[in-house]
């Protein structure tokens, strides 16, 4: 089981700054396509955005899609300070 950080912001926001090792999967892509096959439903997933609102929507959607270990990391600064 891996710990995966997902930045749910748009790609231009991710390009400006992001958590090291985070992958960028924008919220609209998660809502329409889910996650790539290499991410297991049992992996530890931390989603984040600028304020925490998009990441909370993503967290709830991923839980509905069967991902059992999803946390809203709120934002980059929060993750990096913990």
N, CA, C and O atoms as a GROMACS GRO file, in nm:
protein
  328
    1UNK      N    1   0.085  -0.118   0.000
    1UNK     CA    2   0.000   0.000   0.000
    1UNK      C    3   0.090   0.124   0.000
    1UNK      O    4   0.180   0.136   0.083
    2UNK      N    5   0.065   0.213  -0.091
    2UNK     CA    6   0.144   0.335  -0.106
    2UNK      C    7   0.070   0.455  -0.048
    2UNK      O    8  -0.052   0.451  -0.032
    3UNK      N    9   0.145   0.561  -0.017
    3UNK     CA   10   0.084   0.688   0.020
    3UNK      C   11   0.098   0.780  -0.100
    3UNK      O   12   0.210   0.808  -0.145
    4UNK      N   13  -0.014   0.827  -0.152
    4UNK     CA   14  -0.016   0.904  -0.275
    4UNK      C   15  -0.076   1.040  -0.247
    4UNK      O   16  -0.186   1.051  -0.193
    5UNK      N   17  -0.002   1.144  -0.286
    5UNK     CA   18  -0.051   1.282  -0.274
    5UNK      C   19  -0.106   1.325  -0.409
    5UNK      O   20  -0.037   1.313  -0.511
    6UNK      N   21  -0.229   1.374  -0.410
    6UNK     CA   22  -0.292   1.419  -0.534
    6UNK      C   23  -0.332   1.564  -0.519
    6UNK      O   24  -0.411   1.600  -0.432
    7UNK      N   25  -0.278   1.646  -0.606
    7UNK     CA   26  -0.314   1.788  -0.614
    7UNK      C   27  -0.432   1.797  -0.710
    7UNK      O   28  -0.418   1.765  -0.828
    8UNK      N   29  -0.547   1.839  -0.660
    8UNK     CA   30  -0.669   1.839  -0.741
    8UNK      C   31  -0.694   1.974  -0.810
    8UNK      O   32  -0.801   1.996  -0.868
    9UNK      N   33  -0.596   2.063  -0.804
    9UNK     CA   34  -0.610   2.193  -0.870
    9UNK      C   35  -0.586   2.177  -1.021
    9UNK      O   36  -0.543   2.072  -1.068
   10UNK      N   37  -0.615   2.282  -1.095
   10UNK     CA   38  -0.589   2.283  -1.239
   10UNK      C   39  -0.438   2.277  -1.264
   10UNK      O   40  -0.359   2.314  -1.177
   11UNK      N   41  -0.400   2.232  -1.381
   11UNK     CA   42  -0.258   2.211  -1.411
   11UNK      C   43  -0.176   2.339  -1.400
   11UNK      O   44  -0.060   2.334  -1.357
   12UNK      N   45  -0.232   2.454  -1.438
   12UNK     CA   46  -0.155   2.577  -1.427
   12UNK      C   47  -0.127   2.613  -1.281
   12UNK      O   48  -0.024   2.672  -1.251
   13UNK      N   49  -0.219   2.577  -1.190
   13UNK     CA   50  -0.196   2.600  -1.047
   13UNK      C   51  -0.088   2.506  -0.994
   13UNK      O   52  -0.001   2.546  -0.917
   14UNK      N   53  -0.096   2.381  -1.036
   14UNK     CA   54   0.004   2.281  -0.998
   14UNK      C   55   0.142   2.323  -1.046
   14UNK      O   56   0.241   2.310  -0.974
   15UNK      N   57   0.150   2.374  -1.169
   15UNK     CA   58   0.278   2.417  -1.226
   15UNK      C   59   0.342   2.531  -1.148
   15UNK      O   60   0.464   2.542  -1.145
   16UNK      N   61   0.261   2.614  -1.084
   16UNK     CA   62   0.316   2.725  -1.005
   16UNK      C   63   0.385   2.676  -0.879
   16UNK      O   64   0.488   2.730  -0.839
   17UNK      N   65   0.329   2.572  -0.816
   17UNK     CA   66   0.386   2.520  -0.693
   17UNK      C   67   0.304   2.398  -0.649
   17UNK      O   68   0.183   2.396  -0.666
   18UNK      N   69   0.370   2.299  -0.594
   18UNK     CA   70   0.300   2.180  -0.546
   18UNK      C   71   0.387   2.103  -0.448
   18UNK      O   72   0.507   2.127  -0.437
   19UNK      N   73   0.325   2.012  -0.377
   19UNK     CA   74   0.394   1.926  -0.283
   19UNK      C   75   0.487   1.833  -0.362
   19UNK      O   76   0.449   1.777  -0.465
   20UNK      N   77   0.610   1.820  -0.312
   20UNK     CA   78   0.705   1.730  -0.377
   20UNK      C   79   0.645   1.590  -0.383
   20UNK      O   80   0.587   1.542  -0.285
   21UNK      N   81   0.657   1.526  -0.496
   21UNK     CA   82   0.606   1.391  -0.524
   21UNK      C   83   0.455   1.385  -0.545
   21UNK      O   84   0.401   1.276  -0.567
   22UNK      N   85   0.386   1.498  -0.538
   22UNK     CA   86   0.241   1.497  -0.564
   22UNK      C   87   0.216   1.483  -0.714
   22UNK      O   88   0.291   1.535  -0.796
   23UNK      N   89   0.109   1.413  -0.746
   23UNK     CA   90   0.067   1.406  -0.885
   23UNK      C   91  -0.052   1.501  -0.903
   23UNK      O   92  -0.124   1.529  -0.807
   24UNK      N   93  -0.070   1.547  -1.024
   24UNK     CA   94  -0.178   1.641  -1.052
   24UNK      C   95  -0.290   1.569  -1.126
   24UNK      O   96  -0.274   1.524  -1.239
   25UNK      N   97  -0.405   1.561  -1.059
   25UNK     CA   98  -0.526   1.510  -1.122
   25UNK      C   99  -0.636   1.610  -1.087
   25UNK      O  100  -0.690   1.605  -0.976
   26UNK      N  101  -0.669   1.700  -1.180
   26UNK     CA  102  -0.769   1.803  -1.151
   26UNK      C  103  -0.904   1.743  -1.109
   26UNK      O  104  -0.941   1.634  -1.152
   27UNK      N  105  -0.975   1.818  -1.026
   27UNK     CA  106  -1.103   1.772  -0.974
   27UNK      C  107  -1.199   1.728  -1.083
   27UNK      O  108  -1.264   1.624  -1.069
   28UNK      N  109  -1.209   1.805  -1.192
   28UNK     CA  110  -1.304   1.766  -1.297
   28UNK      C  111  -1.268   1.632  -1.359
   28UNK      O  112  -1.357   1.556  -1.400
   29UNK      N  113  -1.141   1.601  -1.367
   29UNK     CA  114  -1.098   1.470  -1.419
   29UNK      C  115  -1.134   1.359  -1.321
   29UNK      O  116  -1.179   1.252  -1.362
   30UNK      N  117  -1.114   1.383  -1.193
   30UNK     CA  118  -1.152   1.284  -1.092
   30UNK      C  119  -1.302   1.257  -1.100
   30UNK      O  120  -1.345   1.142  -1.094
   31UNK      N  121  -1.380   1.363  -1.112
   31UNK     CA  122  -1.526   1.349  -1.115
   31UNK      C  123  -1.574   1.272  -1.238
   31UNK      O  124  -1.674   1.199  -1.230
   32UNK      N  125  -1.504   1.286  -1.350
   32UNK     CA  126  -1.551   1.219  -1.472
   32UNK      C  127  -1.481   1.086  -1.499
   32UNK      O  128  -1.543   0.994  -1.554
   33UNK      N  129  -1.353   1.074  -1.462
   33UNK     CA  130  -1.278   0.954  -1.498
   33UNK      C  131  -1.229   0.873  -1.378
   33UNK      O  132  -1.184   0.760  -1.395
   34UNK      N  133  -1.237   0.928  -1.259
   34UNK     CA  134  -1.182   0.859  -1.143
   34UNK      C  135  -1.030   0.873  -1.141
   34UNK      O  136  -0.976   0.974  -1.187
   35UNK      N  137  -0.962   0.774  -1.088
   35UNK     CA  138  -0.817   0.776  -1.078
   35UNK      C  139  -0.756   0.675  -1.174
   35UNK      O  140  -0.823   0.580  -1.215
   36UNK      N  141  -0.629   0.693  -1.209
   36UNK     CA  142  -0.562   0.595  -1.295
   36UNK      C  143  -0.559   0.456  -1.230
   36UNK      O  144  -0.565   0.443  -1.108
   37UNK      N  145  -0.550   0.354  -1.313
   37UNK     CA  146  -0.555   0.216  -1.265
   37UNK      C  147  -0.441   0.180  -1.171
   37UNK      O  148  -0.456   0.089  -1.089
   38UNK      N  149  -0.329   0.250  -1.179
   38UNK     CA  150  -0.216   0.215  -1.093
   38UNK      C  151  -0.238   0.258  -0.947
   38UNK      O  152  -0.159   0.223  -0.860
   39UNK      N  153  -0.344   0.332  -0.920
   39UNK     CA  154  -0.378   0.371  -0.783
   39UNK      C  155  -0.485   0.275  -0.733
   39UNK      O  156  -0.596   0.270  -0.787
   40UNK      N  157  -0.450   0.200  -0.630
   40UNK     CA  158  -0.540   0.099  -0.574
   40UNK      C  159  -0.645   0.163  -0.482
   40UNK      O  160  -0.622   0.269  -0.424
   41UNK      N  161  -0.757   0.098  -0.472
   41UNK     CA  162  -0.862   0.147  -0.382
   41UNK      C  163  -0.821   0.137  -0.235
   41UNK      O  164  -0.888   0.194  -0.149
   42UNK      N  165  -0.712   0.065  -0.206
   42UNK     CA  166  -0.665   0.053  -0.068
   42UNK      C  167  -0.542   0.140  -0.040
   42UNK      O  168  -0.496   0.146   0.074
   43UNK      N  169  -0.487   0.207  -0.141
   43UNK     CA  170  -0.374   0.298  -0.118
   43UNK      C  171  -0.416   0.411  -0.026
   43UNK      O  172  -0.534   0.449  -0.022
   44UNK      N  173  -0.320   0.466   0.048
   44UNK     CA  174  -0.346   0.584   0.130
   44UNK      C  175  -0.337   0.705   0.039
   44UNK      O  176  -0.231   0.734  -0.016
   45UNK      N  177  -0.447   0.776   0.022
   45UNK     CA  178  -0.455   0.889  -0.070
   45UNK      C  179  -0.480   1.016   0.008
   45UNK      O  180  -0.571   1.024   0.091
   46UNK      N  181  -0.397   1.117  -0.019
   46UNK     CA  182  -0.415   1.249   0.041
   46UNK      C  183  -0.442   1.346  -0.074
   46UNK      O  184  -0.356   1.366  -0.160
   47UNK      N  185  -0.558   1.406  -0.076
   47UNK     CA  186  -0.593   1.504  -0.179
   47UNK      C  187  -0.580   1.643  -0.119
   47UNK      O  188  -0.610   1.664  -0.002
   48UNK      N  189  -0.537   1.738  -0.201
   48UNK     CA  190  -0.528   1.876  -0.152
   48UNK      C  191  -0.548   1.973  -0.265
   48UNK      O  192  -0.535   1.939  -0.383
   49UNK      N  193  -0.579   2.098  -0.227
   49UNK     CA  194  -0.596   2.208  -0.321
   49UNK      C  195  -0.551   2.335  -0.250
   49UNK      O  196  -0.475   2.327  -0.153
   50UNK      N  197  -0.594   2.450  -0.295
   50UNK     CA  198  -0.551   2.575  -0.232
   50UNK      C  199  -0.619   2.598  -0.098
   50UNK      O  200  -0.553   2.635  -0.001
   51UNK      N  201  -0.750   2.578  -0.093
   51UNK     CA  202  -0.823   2.610   0.030
   51UNK      C  203  -0.879   2.489   0.104
   51UNK      O  204  -0.914   2.499   0.221
   52UNK      N  205  -0.886   2.376   0.038
   52UNK     CA  206  -0.944   2.257   0.098
   52UNK      C  207  -1.083   2.224   0.048
   52UNK      O  208  -1.134   2.116   0.076
   53UNK      N  209  -1.146   2.316  -0.026
   53UNK     CA  210  -1.283   2.289  -0.071
   53UNK      C  211  -1.288   2.191  -0.188
   53UNK      O  212  -1.368   2.097  -0.187
   54UNK      N  213  -1.205   2.210  -0.288
   54UNK     CA  214  -1.202   2.115  -0.401
   54UNK      C  215  -1.154   1.978  -0.354
   54UNK      O  216  -1.204   1.875  -0.400
   55UNK      N  217  -1.057   1.977  -0.263
   55UNK     CA  218  -1.007   1.848  -0.215
   55UNK      C  219  -1.114   1.775  -0.133
   55UNK      O  220  -1.116   1.652  -0.133
   56UNK      N  221  -1.200   1.846  -0.065
   56UNK     CA  222  -1.309   1.780   0.009
   56UNK      C  223  -1.409   1.719  -0.088
   56UNK      O  224  -1.459   1.609  -0.064
   57UNK      N  225  -1.440   1.788  -0.197
   57UNK     CA  226  -1.528   1.731  -0.300
   57UNK      C  227  -1.464   1.606  -0.358
   57UNK      O  228  -1.531   1.505  -0.378
   58UNK      N  229  -1.334   1.612  -0.386
   58UNK     CA  230  -1.262   1.496  -0.440
   58UNK      C  231  -1.263   1.382  -0.340
   58UNK      O  232  -1.284   1.266  -0.378
   59UNK      N  233  -1.240   1.412  -0.213
   59UNK     CA  234  -1.239   1.307  -0.109
   59UNK      C  235  -1.373   1.235  -0.104
   59UNK      O  236  -1.377   1.112  -0.100
   60UNK      N  237  -1.480   1.310  -0.105
   60UNK     CA  238  -1.613   1.249  -0.099
   60UNK      C  239  -1.640   1.164  -0.223
   60UNK      O  240  -1.694   1.054  -0.213
   61UNK      N  241  -1.602   1.215  -0.341
   61UNK     CA  242  -1.623   1.140  -0.466
   61UNK      C  243  -1.542   1.012  -0.465
   61UNK      O  244  -1.593   0.906  -0.502
   62UNK      N  245  -1.416   1.019  -0.423
   62UNK     CA  246  -1.333   0.899  -0.422
   62UNK      C  247  -1.386   0.796  -0.324
   62UNK      O  248  -1.378   0.676  -0.351
   63UNK      N  249  -1.439   0.839  -0.212
   63UNK     CA  250  -1.502   0.745  -0.118
   63UNK      C  251  -1.620   0.674  -0.185
   63UNK      O  252  -1.638   0.554  -0.170
   64UNK      N  253  -1.700   0.750  -0.259
   64UNK     CA  254  -1.814   0.689  -0.332
   64UNK      C  255  -1.765   0.593  -0.439
   64UNK      O  256  -1.832   0.495  -0.470
   65UNK      N  257  -1.647   0.620  -0.497
   65UNK     CA  258  -1.591   0.534  -0.601
   65UNK      C  259  -1.524   0.410  -0.543
   65UNK      O  260  -1.475   0.326  -0.618
   66UNK      N  261  -1.521   0.398  -0.410
   66UNK     CA  262  -1.468   0.278  -0.348
   66UNK      C  263  -1.328   0.289  -0.290
   66UNK      O  264  -1.273   0.189  -0.244
   67UNK      N  265  -1.270   0.409  -0.291
   67UNK     CA  266  -1.138   0.428  -0.230
   67UNK      C  267  -1.160   0.443  -0.080
   67UNK      O  268  -1.230   0.534  -0.036
   68UNK      N  269  -1.098   0.354  -0.003
   68UNK     CA  270  -1.132   0.345   0.139
   68UNK      C  271  -1.044   0.429   0.231
   68UNK      O  272  -1.080   0.449   0.347
   69UNK      N  273  -0.932   0.479   0.182
   69UNK     CA  274  -0.838   0.550   0.270
   69UNK      C  275  -0.801   0.684   0.210
   69UNK      O  276  -0.688   0.704   0.165
   70UNK      N  277  -0.896   0.778   0.208
   70UNK     CA  278  -0.876   0.909   0.146
   70UNK      C  279  -0.887   1.018   0.252
   70UNK      O  280  -0.981   1.022   0.331
   71UNK      N  281  -0.788   1.106   0.253
   71UNK     CA  282  -0.784   1.217   0.349
   71UNK      C  283  -0.779   1.349   0.274
   71UNK      O  284  -0.713   1.360   0.171
   72UNK      N  285  -0.849   1.449   0.327
   72UNK     CA  286  -0.839   1.584   0.274
   72UNK      C  287  -0.719   1.649   0.342
   72UNK      O  288  -0.724   1.682   0.460
   73UNK      N  289  -0.611   1.667   0.266
   73UNK     CA  290  -0.491   1.729   0.320
   73UNK      C  291  -0.501   1.880   0.327
   73UNK      O  292  -0.405   1.946   0.366
   74UNK      N  293  -0.614   1.935   0.290
   74UNK     CA  294  -0.647   2.077   0.293
   74UNK      C  295  -0.568   2.155   0.189
   74UNK      O  296  -0.621   2.189   0.083
   75UNK      N  297  -0.440   2.185   0.217
   75UNK     CA  298  -0.361   2.261   0.120
   75UNK      C  299  -0.213   2.227   0.135
   75UNK      O  300  -0.173   2.157   0.228
   76UNK      N  301  -0.134   2.275   0.044
   76UNK     CA  302   0.008   2.243   0.040
   76UNK      C  303   0.080   2.283   0.168
   76UNK      O  304   0.158   2.204   0.222
   77UNK      N  305   0.055   2.401   0.218
   77UNK     CA  306   0.123   2.447   0.339
   77UNK      C  307   0.090   2.359   0.459
   77UNK      O  308   0.176   2.332   0.543
   78UNK      N  309  -0.034   2.316   0.467
   78UNK     CA  310  -0.076   2.228   0.576
   78UNK      C  311   0.000   2.095   0.568
   78UNK      O  312   0.051   2.047   0.670
   79UNK      N  313   0.009   2.037   0.449
   79UNK     CA  314   0.078   1.909   0.432
   79UNK      C  315   0.226   1.924   0.467
   79UNK      O  316   0.282   1.841   0.539
   80UNK      N  317   0.288   2.029   0.417
   80UNK     CA  318   0.432   2.046   0.438
   80UNK      C  319   0.465   2.079   0.584
   80UNK      O  320   0.578   2.057   0.627
   81UNK      N  321   0.370   2.130   0.660
   81UNK     CA  322   0.398   2.162   0.800
   81UNK      C  323   0.374   2.043   0.893
   81UNK      O  324   0.408   2.049   1.011
   82UNK      N  325   0.315   1.936   0.841
   82UNK     CA  326   0.288   1.817   0.924
   82UNK      C  327   0.380   1.703   0.891
   82UNK      O  328   0.370   1.597   0.952
   0.00000   0.00000   0.00000
